[in-house]
């Protein structure tokens, strides 16, 4: 089984999701912490493994 990395475009907006409350935002760079609860955000295109 082959694995592949997700495509990356530095100028594109990506969706990020809060690991605690589930809030989502679109941004061109990592937003850091969630504005609602202060927890870490993750890029939704990356696997949760």
N, CA and C of each residue as an Amber inpcrd file, in Angstrom:
protein
   147
   0.8300000  -1.1690000   0.0000000   0.0000000   0.0000000   0.0000000
   0.8870000   1.2490000   0.0000000   0.5850000   2.1600000  -0.8920000
   1.3600000   3.3910000  -0.9970000   0.7140000   4.4730000  -0.1390000
   1.5270000   5.2880000   0.4610000   1.0370000   6.4650000   1.1750000
   1.4930000   7.6890000   0.4150000   0.7660000   8.7670000   0.5780000
   1.1790000   9.9970000  -0.0940000   0.9110000  11.1810000   0.8180000
   1.7420000  12.1690000   0.6740000   1.5870000  13.3920000   1.4410000
   0.5110000  14.2580000   0.7890000  -0.2240000  15.0300000   1.5930000
  -1.2080000  15.9350000   0.9930000  -0.5070000  17.0260000   0.1970000
  -1.1670000  17.4990000  -0.8520000  -0.6200000  18.5980000  -1.6470000
  -0.5240000  19.8430000  -0.7760000   0.4690000  20.6710000  -1.0460000
   0.6890000  21.8780000  -0.2610000   0.8130000  23.0700000  -1.1890000
   0.0440000  24.1100000  -0.9200000   0.1030000  25.3670000  -1.6590000
   0.2080000  26.4740000  -0.6180000   1.3600000  27.1400000  -0.5550000
   1.6170000  28.1320000   0.4840000   0.6430000  29.3090000   0.4580000
   0.0380000  29.6010000  -0.6950000  -0.8700000  30.7390000  -0.7960000
  -2.3330000  30.3740000  -0.5650000  -2.6260000  29.1090000  -0.4550000
  -4.0180000  28.6700000  -0.3020000  -4.4760000  28.7630000   1.1520000
  -5.7760000  28.9210000   1.3360000  -6.3640000  28.8630000   2.6750000
  -6.7030000  27.4100000   2.9920000  -6.4430000  27.0100000   4.2160000
  -6.7430000  25.6670000   4.6770000  -7.6710000  25.7600000   5.8750000
  -8.4110000  24.6890000   6.1270000  -9.2910000  24.6510000   7.2860000
  -8.5350000  24.0570000   8.4600000  -8.6630000  24.7110000   9.5930000
  -8.0570000  24.2540000  10.8400000  -9.1740000  24.0040000  11.8330000
  -8.9870000  22.9810000  12.6900000 -10.0110000  22.5700000  13.6340000
  -9.4200000  22.5230000  15.0420000 -10.1850000  23.0080000  16.0130000
  -9.7690000  22.9500000  17.4060000  -9.8620000  21.5090000  17.8900000
  -8.8350000  21.0360000  18.5780000  -8.8170000  19.6750000  19.0760000
  -9.7470000  19.4880000  20.2770000 -10.1490000  20.5680000  20.9300000
 -10.9950000  20.4550000  22.1240000 -12.4650000  20.7490000  21.8340000
 -12.7740000  21.9060000  21.2560000 -14.1730000  22.3080000  21.0870000
 -14.7140000  22.1080000  19.6790000 -13.8330000  21.8310000  18.6950000
 -14.2830000  21.5680000  17.3340000 -14.4880000  22.7990000  16.4660000
 -14.1780000  23.9810000  16.9540000 -14.2950000  25.2180000  16.1700000
 -13.4150000  25.1100000  14.9300000 -13.9050000  25.5620000  13.7710000
 -13.1200000  25.5240000  12.5420000 -12.9120000  26.9430000  12.0130000
 -11.7390000  27.1690000  11.4190000 -11.4080000  28.4480000  10.7970000
 -10.6560000  28.1710000   9.4990000 -10.7420000  29.0870000   8.5470000
  -9.9490000  29.0310000   7.3170000  -8.8410000  30.0580000   7.4280000
  -7.6150000  29.6380000   7.1180000  -6.4710000  30.5400000   7.2210000
  -5.3720000  30.0720000   6.2740000  -4.5090000  31.0020000   5.8570000
  -3.3990000  30.6470000   4.9760000  -2.1820000  30.1740000   5.7620000
  -2.1630000  30.4190000   7.0900000  -1.0910000  29.9180000   7.9490000
  -1.7100000  29.4000000   9.2420000  -0.9520000  28.6120000   9.9610000
  -1.4780000  27.9950000  11.1800000  -1.9380000  29.0760000  12.1690000
  -3.1970000  29.0050000  12.6310000  -3.7210000  30.0420000  13.5060000
  -3.2300000  29.9670000  14.9440000  -2.5290000  28.9010000  15.3160000
  -2.0150000  28.7820000  16.6800000  -3.0450000  28.1730000  17.6020000
  -3.6580000  29.0010000  18.4540000  -4.6380000  28.5170000  19.4180000
  -6.0420000  28.9360000  19.0210000  -7.0190000  28.1810000  19.4900000
  -8.4270000  28.4480000  19.2330000  -8.8420000  29.7580000  19.9190000
  -9.5600000  30.6070000  19.2070000 -10.0350000  31.8650000  19.7850000
 -11.1060000  31.6310000  20.8480000 -11.8560000  30.5240000  20.7330000
 -12.9410000  30.2600000  21.6690000 -12.4700000  29.6590000  22.9930000
 -11.5650000  28.6470000  22.9240000 -11.1970000  27.9520000  24.1650000
  -9.6930000  27.9330000  24.4570000  -8.8560000  28.3770000  23.5150000
  -7.4160000  28.4490000  23.7520000  -6.6520000  27.1530000  23.5240000
  -7.3130000  26.1040000  23.0190000  -6.6440000  24.8240000  22.7670000
  -5.9400000  24.8360000  21.4160000  -5.1550000  23.7920000  21.1700000
  -4.3920000  23.6710000  19.9260000  -5.3210000  23.4580000  18.7280000
  -4.8980000  23.9720000  17.5750000  -5.6210000  23.7950000  16.3220000
  -4.8210000  22.8300000  15.4490000  -5.5190000  22.0880000  14.5610000
  -4.8400000  21.1920000  13.6260000  -5.4000000  21.4060000  12.2290000
  -4.5700000  21.1670000  11.2370000  -4.9950000  21.2360000   9.8440000
  -5.8960000  20.0390000   9.5890000  -7.1090000  20.2600000   9.0930000
  -8.0680000  19.1790000   8.8960000  -7.6620000  18.2240000   7.7840000
  -6.7230000  18.6040000   6.9230000  -6.2810000  17.7280000   5.8350000
  -5.2730000  16.6820000   6.3120000  -4.7230000  16.8610000   7.5040000
  -3.7310000  15.9190000   8.0120000  -4.4320000  14.8060000   8.7800000
  -3.9760000  13.5530000   8.6400000  -4.5980000  12.4580000   9.3770000
  -4.3830000  12.5850000  10.8790000  -5.2750000  12.0250000  11.6580000
  -5.2240000  12.0940000  13.1260000  -4.3920000  10.9830000  13.7490000
  -3.5970000  10.3070000  12.9920000  -2.8260000   9.1800000  13.5070000
  -1.6720000   9.6240000  14.3630000
